[in-house]
C-alpha cells in the first residue's frame, strides 16, 4: 500500500533535519532507527573527517542522481556517456573527482544491466504493522532481478548497511511476485564501484526489533 509521505530536510529556522511524516503524523525513518538504537557509531571519528565524508557523499549522490534522471534506460557499453551528459546537460565540465565517480557508476549500471525506477524517492511502509519511512538511493530492475541499492562514498562500508537495506527491502511496494528485491551497497572506492550483496534473512528481523523499540518509546512505553 502506498502512503503519501512528507519529508523535510530543514526546519523553519534553516537547521538541517531529516523528518518524515504521513498524514501529519511524524514517523521514524530507517536511518533514525539505526542511529538511535546504536547500530551506527561515529563517536571516534574526527569532525573534520566527518565533514569531508559528508561533502564527498553529497557530490557523489548529486552527480549520479542527475545522470540517472537523464539516462534511466539501459546503458550500452562503448558510448561516451559522461561526455554526452556534460555536453547536453551541464554548463561546465565535471570536477575530475565527480567525473571518476560517475564513470564508476555507469560501469556498475552496465555490468548489472541496472535501470533505476526510483531515484532517492521518500516512501513509507509498514513492518509488522509499524510504520517506517526512508529514502532508498535507488530501486530498479537489473539482469539478476529487482535491486534496492545504497550508494556509499565512505572509506569502508559500515555494518549498519545490511540492516538499512533490509529495512528498505521490507517495503512490499518493491516486491516482485512476493519476493523482496536484492540488497546491494554500491561502494565507491579507488575509481570503481565495488558491489556488496546482503542475503541474510535475519537482518530484517533485527531491524524490525529495533523499529518496535523505537515505536514503543515514541508511544510512551520507554518512559
N, C-alpha and C positions, 0 to 999 in steps of 0.2 A: 504493500500500500504506500502510495506517495504522499508525503506530508509537505505542506508549504513551510519553508524554512526562512527565517530572517537571520542575517549574520551581520554583526558589527565588528569592524576592525579597530575603530577608535570611539571613545566616548565623547560626550558633549564638550569636554574641555580639550579634546585633541589627544588625550592619553591613549596609547596603543592598548587594545584589548582584543580578545577573541571570544566573543559572546554569541551564543546561538539561542534562538527562541522559536517555539512553534505555537501558533495561536496565542501569542502574547505571553506564553509561559517559558521561563528560562529552562534550558535543557543542557545537561552536561555533554561535553564533547569527548571524543575518543582520547585526544591528547591531554585534556584536562584530567580525565580519569587516571591515565597512566602517570601523570605528573603528581597528582595528589595522593595516589596510593603507593608511591615510592618506586615505580618502575624506572623512572628517569632520575639520574643523579649527576648534576653538573657542578656540585659544590667545590670540587677540587680544580675546576677549570678557571684559569685567569680570565678576568673580564675582557681584556684586550683580545684574547684568543676567541672568546665567545662572540665578540662584536665582529671580528674578521670572518668568523664562520657564518654568522647571520648575513653578512654582506655578500659572501660568495653564494650562499643559498638563494638570496633574493635575486641576484643577477642570473644565476643558472636557471631558476624557475621561470623568470620573466622571458628569457630568450627562447627557451624550449616551448613555453606557453604560446608566445607569439607565432612561432613557426607552426606548431600543431594546429592552431586556429586557421592558418592559411593553407596548410597542406595536411589535411586529416585523412586523406585516402591512402592507398597503397603506394609505397615509395619503391622505385626501381633503382637498382644499383647502376652506377655509371653516369647518373645525372648529376650536374653541378648544383645540388640543392641549395647549398649555402650561398653561392654566388647569385642564384636566381632570387633567393629570399632577400638578399641585400639590395640587388638592383631594382626589384619590383616594389618592395615593401618598406625599405629603410632609406632614410635621407643621408646616412653616412655609414661607412663600414663598421662592422662589429669590432669591439676590442678583441685583441688576439686570444685572451683567456676565454671570453664568451664564445668566440668562434670555435675554439677547440672543444668546448662542452657541447655545442650544438652539433658539431661533426660527429662526436661520440654518440649523441642521442640518435642522430639519423642512422648511424650504423646499427645501433641496437634495434631500431624500428625495422630496418631492412632485414636483419638477421632473423628476427622473430615474426616478421610479417605483421607487426603490430599497427593497428589503426585505431586511434582514440575516438571514443564515442562521447566520453565525458572528460572535460579538462578542468580540474580544480573547481568542481561544482558542489556547493554545500548541499547536504542531504540529511534527512532524519529517518530513523528506522527503529524498530523495537527488537530487543534481545530478551527473551523470556518475559515479555510483557513490559519491559523497561525501556523508555525512550532514550535514545542517544543520537548525537549529531556528529558530523565530521565532514571533511573535505578531502577525499582521496585525490592524489595528484593526477592520476589517470585511471580510467577504466575503458577497456575496449576489446576488440577481437584480435586474434593472432593465429598463426599456423598451428599452435598447440592448444588453442581454446581461449575462452574469455579470460582476461587478466586484469587484476587490480594492482596498480604499481605505485610505489612511493619512491620519489627521486631524492637521493641523498648526495650532498656535495661535501660531506664531512670526511675527516681522515679515516674514520672507521665507522662501521655500521653498529649502532647501539643494539643491545639485546632487546630493548623495548620494541623494536621494529616488528618483531614477529607477533607481538600482541596487538600492536597498532593495526597491522594488516588483517589480523584475524577479526578484529572489531569491524573493519570496513567490509570484509567478505561476508559477514553475517547479515548484511543488508539484502533481503530477499529480492529487491528490485534488480540486483546484479546477478541473480542466479539464472542458470540456463538448464531447463529440464530438471529442476530440483537440486542441481549441483552448484556449489559455491565456485566463484572464479578462482583461478590460480593466483597465488600471492607472491609477488616479486618486489624486491628492492632493486632499483637501478642505481648502483653505486658508482658515481663518477670519480675516477681516480687515475692519475697518470695518463690523461688524454684518452681514456676509453671508459666505457660503461661495463662494470662487472655485474652480471645478473646474480642475485641471491634469492633462491627459492625457499619458501617455507611450506611445510606439508603437515606439521603436527596438528592433530585434531584437538588436543588438549589446550592449545593456545587460546582457542575461542572460549573454552570453559574457564580458563584463568582470567581472561578479560571480563567474562560475564560475572564472575565472582567479585572482581574489583568494581564493576558497574553497580552491582547490588549493594555493596558497602557505601558507595557514593550516594545512591538514591536514599538509602536508609539515613545517612547523615543529613542530606538535604531535607528529608521529611521529618527531622527532629529526633530520629532514633539514636543519633550519636550524642545527644545532649545528656 
